[in-house]
């Protein structure tokens, strides 16, 4: 069981944590949303909560609540820049069965 970051994603998250001035890592979760069923949520974590699983990838702690593990196990997070205006985290998830046309939601 794992969740990993690419080098590019780790550099980006590390920079965001530095700018924020606090935090121990990145929380990834899912919530019901969109036309396909679920959307990813990303937030910074100051301290893991009860029920959290903590993975370390590229020196960054990735925190996932155990209830989301079935959806997120094997997830790889990348940071991509497509042009000067389009950049962000990209989720490569082997558990996704379908993605909506706009790419904002997935089904598992």
DRENTORKOL-3810 file (N, C-alpha, C; in nm, 4 decimals):
REM DRENTORKOL-3810
@n.u->0.0845; n.v->-0.1179; n.w->0.0000; ca.u->0.0000; ca.v->0.0000; ca.w->0.0000; c.u->0.0889; c.v->0.1241; c.w->0.0000
@n.u->0.0587; n.v->0.2165; n.w->-0.0901; ca.u->0.1423; ca.v->0.3358; ca.w->-0.0940; c.u->0.0759; c.v->0.4497; c.w->-0.1697
@n.u->0.1252; n.v->0.5671; n.w->-0.1421; ca.u->0.0930; ca.v->0.6887; ca.w->-0.2156; c.u->0.2267; c.v->0.7578; c.w->-0.2365
@n.u->0.2570; n.v->0.7993; n.w->-0.3598; ca.u->0.3878; ca.v->0.8565; ca.w->-0.3880; c.u->0.3772; c.v->0.9906; c.w->-0.4591
@n.u->0.4850; n.v->1.0668; n.w->-0.4483; ca.u->0.5004; ca.v->1.1937; ca.w->-0.5183; c.u->0.6152; c.v->1.1810; c.w->-0.6172
@n.u->0.6019; n.v->1.2435; n.w->-0.7319; ca.u->0.7160; ca.v->1.2543; ca.w->-0.8228; c.u->0.8104; c.v->1.3600; c.w->-0.7655
@n.u->0.9313; n.v->1.3669; n.w->-0.8198; ca.u->1.0263; ca.v->1.4696; ca.w->-0.7747; c.u->0.9685; c.v->1.6090; c.w->-0.7942
@n.u->0.9031; n.v->1.6303; n.w->-0.9070; ca.u->0.8438; ca.v->1.7606; ca.w->-0.9375; c.u->0.7363; c.v->1.7974; c.w->-0.8346
@n.u->0.6502; n.v->1.7018; n.w->-0.8003; ca.u->0.5451; ca.v->1.7268; ca.w->-0.7010; c.u->0.6061; c.v->1.7537; c.w->-0.5640
@n.u->0.7080; n.v->1.6791; n.w->-0.5281; ca.u->0.7722; ca.v->1.6985; ca.w->-0.3977; c.u->0.8344; c.v->1.8379; c.w->-0.3877
@n.u->0.9004; n.v->1.8818; n.w->-0.4936; ca.u->0.9580; ca.v->2.0173; ca.w->-0.4935; c.u->0.8485; c.v->2.1219; c.w->-0.4766
@n.u->0.7384; n.v->2.1054; n.w->-0.5484; ca.u->0.6276; ca.v->2.2007; ca.w->-0.5404; c.u->0.5677; c.v->2.2033; c.w->-0.3995
@n.u->0.5381; n.v->2.0862; n.w->-0.3429; ca.u->0.4789; ca.v->2.0798; ca.w->-0.2094; c.u->0.5749; c.v->2.1378; c.w->-0.1059
@n.u->0.7023; n.v->2.1055; n.w->-0.1163; ca.u->0.8015; ca.v->2.1590; ca.w->-0.0237; c.u->0.8048; c.v->2.3115; c.w->-0.0292
@n.u->0.7984; n.v->2.3671; n.w->-0.1490; ca.u->0.7980; ca.v->2.5130; ca.w->-0.1651; c.u->0.6715; c.v->2.5747; c.w->-0.1055
@n.u->0.5564; n.v->2.5105; n.w->-0.1273; ca.u->0.4310; ca.v->2.5616; ca.w->-0.0723; c.u->0.4311; c.v->2.5557; c.w->0.0814
@n.u->0.4849; n.v->2.4489; n.w->0.1374; ca.u->0.4953; ca.v->2.4393; ca.w->0.2838; c.u->0.5884; c.v->2.5475; c.w->0.3373
@n.u->0.6994; n.v->2.5729; n.w->0.2654; ca.u->0.7932; ca.v->2.6774; ca.w->0.3067; c.u->0.7255; c.v->2.8139; c.w->0.3050
@n.u->0.6522; n.v->2.8439; n.w->0.1987; ca.u->0.5821; ca.v->2.9722; ca.w->0.1876; c.u->0.4744; c.v->2.9856; c.w->0.2943
@n.u->0.4083; n.v->2.8745; n.w->0.3239; ca.u->0.3025; ca.v->2.8740; ca.w->0.4261; c.u->0.3606; c.v->2.9001; c.w->0.5648
@n.u->0.4838; n.v->2.8543; n.w->0.5863; ca.u->0.5505; ca.v->2.8783; ca.w->0.7137; c.u->0.5251; c.v->2.7719; c.w->0.8189
@n.u->0.4426; n.v->2.6752; n.w->0.7893; ca.u->0.4158; ca.v->2.5662; ca.w->0.8830; c.u->0.3578; c.v->2.4487; c.w->0.8070
@n.u->0.3502; n.v->2.3366; n.w->0.8747; ca.u->0.2911; ca.v->2.2170; ca.w->0.8156; c.u->0.3890; c.v->2.1024; c.w->0.8130
@n.u->0.3350; n.v->1.9815; n.w->0.8294; ca.u->0.4191; ca.v->1.8623; ca.w->0.8284; c.u->0.4035; c.v->1.7821; c.w->0.7000
@n.u->0.3029; n.v->1.8141; n.w->0.6194; ca.u->0.2842; ca.v->1.7376; ca.w->0.4985; c.u->0.1587; c.v->1.7763; c.w->0.4234
@n.u->0.1202; n.v->1.6876; n.w->0.3336; ca.u->0.0095; ca.v->1.7109; ca.w->0.2416; c.u->-0.0982; c.v->1.6060; c.w->0.2653
@n.u->-0.2232; n.v->1.6514; n.w->0.2845; ca.u->-0.3362; ca.v->1.5589; ca.w->0.2995; c.u->-0.4048; c.v->1.5435; c.w->0.1640
@n.u->-0.4275; n.v->1.4182; n.w->0.1268; ca.u->-0.5046; ca.v->1.3861; ca.w->0.0073; c.u->-0.6269; c.v->1.3090; c.w->0.0538
@n.u->-0.7437; n.v->1.3502; n.w->0.0057; ca.u->-0.8676; ca.v->1.2808; ca.w->0.0411; c.u->-0.9614; c.v->1.2853; c.w->-0.0786
@n.u->-1.0752; n.v->1.2184; n.w->-0.0652; ca.u->-1.1776; ca.v->1.2235; ca.w->-0.1683; c.u->-1.3078; c.v->1.2696; c.w->-0.1050
@n.u->-1.3915; n.v->1.3317; n.w->-0.1874; ca.u->-1.5247; ca.v->1.3716; ca.w->-0.1411; c.u->-1.6216; c.v->1.3486; c.w->-0.2556
@n.u->-1.7466; n.v->1.3221; n.w->-0.2211; ca.u->-1.8490; ca.v->1.3039; ca.w->-0.3249; c.u->-1.8681; c.v->1.4370; c.w->-0.3965
@n.u->-1.8624; n.v->1.4308; n.w->-0.5297; ca.u->-1.8730; ca.v->1.5544; ca.w->-0.6070; c.u->-1.8758; c.v->1.5223; c.w->-0.7555
@n.u->-1.9236; n.v->1.6155; n.w->-0.8321; ca.u->-1.9136; ca.v->1.6099; ca.w->-0.9768; c.u->-1.9982; c.v->1.5043; c.w->-1.0433
@n.u->-1.9831; n.v->1.4964; n.w->-1.1730; ca.u->-2.0668; ca.v->1.4063; ca.w->-1.2522; c.u->-2.0216; c.v->1.2607; c.w->-1.2445
@n.u->-1.8964; n.v->1.2344; n.w->-1.2082; ca.u->-1.8488; ca.v->1.0962; ca.w->-1.2001; c.u->-1.8546; c.v->1.0393; c.w->-1.0589
@n.u->-1.8697; n.v->1.1232; n.w->-0.9578; ca.u->-1.8881; ca.v->1.0701; ca.w->-0.8233; c.u->-1.7969; c.v->1.1240; c.w->-0.7162
@n.u->-1.6662; n.v->1.1363; n.w->-0.7439; ca.u->-1.5718; ca.v->1.1791; ca.w->-0.6409; c.u->-1.4732; c.v->1.2813; c.w->-0.6971
@n.u->-1.4266; n.v->1.3682; n.w->-0.6090; ca.u->-1.3218; ca.v->1.4634; ca.w->-0.6438; c.u->-1.2109; c.v->1.4511; c.w->-0.5409
@n.u->-1.0895; n.v->1.4815; n.w->-0.5834; ca.u->-0.9767; ca.v->1.4831; ca.w->-0.4907; c.u->-0.9771; c.v->1.6139; c.w->-0.4135
@n.u->-0.9377; n.v->1.6059; n.w->-0.2869; ca.u->-0.9174; ca.v->1.7249; ca.w->-0.2050; c.u->-0.7732; c.v->1.7235; c.w->-0.1575
@n.u->-0.7107; n.v->1.8394; n.w->-0.1614; ca.u->-0.5717; ca.v->1.8535; ca.w->-0.1200; c.u->-0.5644; c.v->1.9655; c.w->-0.0177
@n.u->-0.4922; n.v->1.9391; n.w->0.0913; ca.u->-0.4756; ca.v->2.0407; ca.w->0.1941; c.u->-0.3422; c.v->2.0167; c.w->0.2635
@n.u->-0.2944; n.v->2.1176; n.w->0.3306; ca.u->-0.1724; ca.v->2.1027; ca.w->0.4093; c.u->-0.2107; c.v->2.0629; c.w->0.5507
@n.u->-0.1238; n.v->1.9882; n.w->0.6150; ca.u->-0.1516; ca.v->1.9331; ca.w->0.7476; c.u->-0.0494; c.v->1.9856; c.w->0.8468
@n.u->-0.1012; n.v->2.0376; n.w->0.9591; ca.u->-0.0121; ca.v->2.0792; ca.w->1.0671; c.u->0.0183; c.v->1.9637; c.w->1.1615
@n.u->-0.0783; n.v->1.8735; n.w->1.1761; ca.u->-0.0590; ca.v->1.7567; ca.w->1.2611; c.u->-0.1564; c.v->1.6474; c.w->1.2164
@n.u->-0.1074; n.v->1.5238; n.w->1.1941; ca.u->-0.1985; ca.v->1.4153; ca.w->1.1563; c.u->-0.3044; c.v->1.3923; c.w->1.2639
@n.u->-0.4224; n.v->1.3497; n.w->1.2192; ca.u->-0.5343; ca.v->1.3234; ca.w->1.3096; c.u->-0.5469; c.v->1.1730; c.w->1.3336
@n.u->-0.6313; n.v->1.1382; n.w->1.4293; ca.u->-0.6583; ca.v->0.9979; ca.w->1.4562; c.u->-0.7186; c.v->0.9352; c.w->1.3305
@n.u->-0.6736; n.v->0.8167; n.w->1.2964; ca.u->-0.7218; ca.v->0.7489; ca.w->1.1769; c.u->-0.6437; c.v->0.7841; c.w->1.0516
@n.u->-0.5419; n.v->0.8686; n.w->1.0626; ca.u->-0.4602; ca.v->0.9042; ca.w->0.9475; c.u->-0.3479; c.v->0.8038; c.w->0.9274
@n.u->-0.3192; n.v->0.7764; n.w->0.8037; ca.u->-0.2033; ca.v->0.6966; ca.w->0.7649; c.u->-0.1028; c.v->0.7942; c.w->0.7059
@n.u->0.0236; n.v->0.7793; n.w->0.7427; ca.u->0.1265; ca.v->0.8718; ca.w->0.6965; c.u->0.2274; c.v->0.7951; c.w->0.6117
@n.u->0.2414; n.v->0.8380; n.w->0.4872; ca.u->0.3405; ca.v->0.7831; ca.w->0.3959; c.u->0.4469; c.v->0.8896; c.w->0.3764
@n.u->0.5675; n.v->0.8482; n.w->0.3429; ca.u->0.6704; ca.v->0.9459; ca.w->0.3098; c.u->0.7208; c.v->0.9153; c.w->0.1705
@n.u->0.7251; n.v->1.0187; n.w->0.0892; ca.u->0.7708; ca.v->1.0045; ca.w->-0.0485; c.u->0.8530; c.v->1.1267; c.w->-0.0851
@n.u->0.9727; n.v->1.1048; n.w->-0.1336; ca.u->1.0614; ca.v->1.2142; ca.w->-0.1750; c.u->1.0827; c.v->1.3144; c.w->-0.0617
@n.u->1.0802; n.v->1.2660; n.w->0.0638; ca.u->1.1020; ca.v->1.3528; ca.w->0.1794; c.u->0.9788; c.v->1.4298; c.w->0.2249
@n.u->0.8640; n.v->1.4062; n.w->0.1630; ca.u->0.7392; ca.v->1.4745; ca.w->0.1986; c.u->0.6440; c.v->1.3737; c.w->0.2611
@n.u->0.5805; n.v->1.4135; n.w->0.3703; ca.u->0.4780; ca.v->1.3286; ca.w->0.4310; c.u->0.3467; c.v->1.3470; c.w->0.3550
@n.u->0.2873; n.v->1.2346; n.w->0.3153; ca.u->0.1577; ca.v->1.2340; ca.w->0.2486; c.u->0.0612; c.v->1.1672; c.w->0.3459
@n.u->-0.0423; n.v->1.2393; n.w->0.3855; ca.u->-0.1337; ca.v->1.1938; ca.w->0.4896; c.u->-0.2684; c.v->1.1608; c.w->0.4269
@n.u->-0.3177; n.v->1.0409; n.w->0.4604; ca.u->-0.4449; ca.v->0.9927; ca.w->0.4074; c.u->-0.5231; c.v->0.9329; c.w->0.5225
@n.u->-0.6494; n.v->0.9676; n.w->0.5324; ca.u->-0.7326; ca.v->0.9038; ca.w->0.6330; c.u->-0.7612; c.v->0.7614; c.w->0.5871
@n.u->-0.7608; n.v->0.6686; n.w->0.6816; ca.u->-0.7772; ca.v->0.5272; ca.w->0.6452; c.u->-0.9063; c.v->0.5003; c.w->0.5680
@n.u->-1.0095; n.v->0.5836; n.w->0.5854; ca.u->-1.1349; ca.v->0.5621; ca.w->0.5114; c.u->-1.1179; c.v->0.5881; c.w->0.3619
@n.u->-1.0177; n.v->0.6648; n.w->0.3228; ca.u->-0.9933; ca.v->0.6951; ca.w->0.1817; c.u->-0.8931; c.v->0.5998; c.w->0.1161
@n.u->-0.8329; n.v->0.5116; n.w->0.1933; ca.u->-0.7257; ca.v->0.4277; ca.w->0.1402; c.u->-0.7699; c.v->0.3423; c.w->0.0218
@n.u->-0.8891; n.v->0.2873; n.w->0.0249; ca.u->-0.9346; ca.v->0.2030; ca.w->-0.0864; c.u->-0.9364; c.v->0.2802; c.w->-0.2182
@n.u->-0.9646; n.v->0.4094; n.w->-0.2132; ca.u->-0.9672; ca.v->0.4921; ca.w->-0.3345; c.u->-0.8288; c.v->0.5408; c.w->-0.3750
@n.u->-0.7369; n.v->0.5510; n.w->-0.2790; ca.u->-0.6108; ca.v->0.6189; ca.w->-0.3053; c.u->-0.4874; c.v->0.5298; c.w->-0.3051
@n.u->-0.5013; n.v->0.4033; n.w->-0.2701; ca.u->-0.3859; ca.v->0.3139; ca.w->-0.2667; c.u->-0.3245; c.v->0.3030; c.w->-0.4059
@n.u->-0.1961; n.v->0.3278; n.w->-0.4162; ca.u->-0.1259; ca.v->0.3229; ca.w->-0.5439; c.u->-0.1217; c.v->0.4555; c.w->-0.6171
@n.u->-0.1814; n.v->0.5596; n.w->-0.5591; ca.u->-0.1861; ca.v->0.6920; ca.w->-0.6211; c.u->-0.0459; c.v->0.7503; c.w->-0.6363
@n.u->-0.0189; n.v->0.8057; n.w->-0.7531; ca.u->0.1029; ca.v->0.8824; ca.w->-0.7749; c.u->0.0610; c.v->1.0263; c.w->-0.8057
@n.u->0.1219; n.v->1.1205; n.w->-0.7360; ca.u->0.0904; ca.v->1.2620; ca.w->-0.7534; c.u->0.2063; c.v->1.3281; c.w->-0.8260
@n.u->0.1748; n.v->1.3984; n.w->-0.9329; ca.u->0.2759; ca.v->1.4685; ca.w->-1.0113; c.u->0.2408; c.v->1.6165; c.w->-1.0121
@n.u->0.3388; n.v->1.7000; n.w->-1.0412; ca.u->0.3160; ca.v->1.8430; ca.w->-1.0599; c.u->0.3559; c.v->1.8737; c.w->-1.2030
@n.u->0.2611; n.v->1.9241; n.w->-1.2805; ca.u->0.2871; ca.v->1.9478; ca.w->-1.4216; c.u->0.2609; c.v->2.0931; c.w->-1.4585
@n.u->0.3426; n.v->2.1415; n.w->-1.5513; ca.u->0.3235; ca.v->2.2733; ca.w->-1.6114; c.u->0.2994; c.v->2.2487; c.w->-1.7590
@n.u->0.1766; n.v->2.2809; n.w->-1.8058; ca.u->0.1443; ca.v->2.2586; ca.w->-1.9463; c.u->0.1780; c.v->2.3802; c.w->-2.0316
@n.u->0.1734; n.v->2.4964; n.w->-1.9733; ca.u->0.2148; ca.v->2.6198; ca.w->-2.0394; c.u->0.2305; c.v->2.7249; c.w->-1.9297
@n.u->0.2472; n.v->2.8469; n.w->-1.9660; ca.u->0.2709; ca.v->2.9518; ca.w->-1.8657; c.u->0.1506; c.v->2.9739; c.w->-1.7733
@n.u->0.0302; n.v->2.9363; n.w->-1.8171; ca.u->-0.0902; ca.v->2.9623; ca.w->-1.7389; c.u->-0.1480; c.v->2.8387; c.w->-1.6722
@n.u->-0.1120; n.v->2.7199; n.w->-1.7165; ca.u->-0.1739; ca.v->2.5969; ca.w->-1.6696; c.u->-0.0729; c.v->2.5104; c.w->-1.5949
@n.u->-0.0871; n.v->2.5019; n.w->-1.4649; ca.u->0.0010; ca.v->2.4166; ca.w->-1.3866; c.u->-0.0743; c.v->2.3681; c.w->-1.2636
@n.u->-0.0343; n.v->2.2523; n.w->-1.2126; ca.u->-0.0980; ca.v->2.2011; ca.w->-1.0930; c.u->-0.0674; c.v->2.0550; c.w->-1.0683
@n.u->-0.1264; n.v->2.0033; n.w->-0.9625; ca.u->-0.1085; ca.v->1.8631; ca.w->-0.9276; c.u->-0.1910; c.v->1.7757; c.w->-1.0211
@n.u->-0.1335; n.v->1.6649; n.w->-1.0592; ca.u->-0.2012; ca.v->1.5672; ca.w->-1.1435; c.u->-0.2010; c.v->1.4344; c.w->-1.0690
@n.u->-0.3139; n.v->1.3663; n.w->-1.0707; ca.u->-0.3311; ca.v->1.2430; ca.w->-0.9943; c.u->-0.3354; c.v->1.1237; c.w->-1.0892
@n.u->-0.2394; n.v->1.0344; n.w->-1.0754; ca.u->-0.2346; ca.v->0.9120; ca.w->-1.1541; c.u->-0.2766; c.v->0.7987; c.w->-1.0613
@n.u->-0.4030; n.v->0.7584; n.w->-1.0732; ca.u->-0.4622; ca.v->0.6667; ca.w->-0.9769; c.u->-0.5074; c.v->0.5378; c.w->-1.0461
@n.u->-0.4463; n.v->0.4230; n.w->-1.0098; ca.u->-0.4845; ca.v->0.2968; ca.w->-1.0735; c.u->-0.6245; c.v->0.2493; c.w->-1.0358
@n.u->-0.6874; n.v->0.3106; n.w->-0.9366; ca.u->-0.8202; ca.v->0.2703; ca.w->-0.8914; c.u->-0.9340; c.v->0.3365; c.w->-0.9683
@n.u->-0.9040; n.v->0.4369; n.w->-1.0499; ca.u->-1.0068; ca.v->0.5105; ca.w->-1.1224; c.u->-1.0639; c.v->0.4232; c.w->-1.2336
@n.u->-1.1951; n.v->0.4117; n.w->-1.2343; ca.u->-1.2644; ca.v->0.3350; ca.w->-1.3385; c.u->-1.3142; c.v->0.4270; c.w->-1.4501
@n.u->-1.3468; n.v->0.5515; n.w->-1.4150; ca.u->-1.4009; ca.v->0.6452; ca.w->-1.5128; c.u->-1.3719; c.v->0.7879; c.w->-1.4671
@n.u->-1.3477; n.v->0.8775; n.w->-1.5642; ca.u->-1.3242; ca.v->1.0188; ca.w->-1.5340; c.u->-1.4216; c.v->1.1009; c.w->-1.6164
@n.u->-1.4757; n.v->1.2069; n.w->-1.5566; ca.u->-1.5669; ca.v->1.2920; ca.w->-1.6317; c.u->-1.4906; c.v->1.3664; c.w->-1.7420
@n.u->-1.5612; n.v->1.4200; n.w->-1.8360; ca.u->-1.5008; ca.v->1.4880; ca.w->-1.9497; c.u->-1.4166; c.v->1.6075; c.w->-1.9112
@n.u->-1.4535; n.v->1.6786; n.w->-1.8054; ca.u->-1.3771; ca.v->1.7969; ca.w->-1.7667; c.u->-1.2579; c.v->1.7611; c.w->-1.6776
@n.u->-1.2513; n.v->1.6357; n.w->-1.6306; ca.u->-1.1382; ca.v->1.5920; ca.w->-1.5511; c.u->-1.1460; c.v->1.6290; c.w->-1.4044
@n.u->-1.2586; n.v->1.6821; n.w->-1.3608; ca.u->-1.2721; ca.v->1.7268; ca.w->-1.2220; c.u->-1.3188; c.v->1.6185; c.w->-1.1268
@n.u->-1.3810; n.v->1.5121; n.w->-1.1790; ca.u->-1.4283; ca.v->1.4072; ca.w->-1.0904; c.u->-1.4018; c.v->1.2688; c.w->-1.1501
@n.u->-1.3986; n.v->1.1690; n.w->-1.0623; ca.u->-1.3679; ca.v->1.0320; ca.w->-1.1019; c.u->-1.4638; c.v->0.9355; c.w->-1.0331
@n.u->-1.4697; n.v->0.8140; n.w->-1.0849; ca.u->-1.5434; ca.v->0.7084; ca.w->-1.0135; c.u->-1.4460; c.v->0.5945; c.w->-0.9875
@n.u->-1.4705; n.v->0.5250; n.w->-0.8784; ca.u->-1.3829; ca.v->0.4146; ca.w->-0.8374; c.u->-1.4567; c.v->0.2835; c.w->-0.8475
END
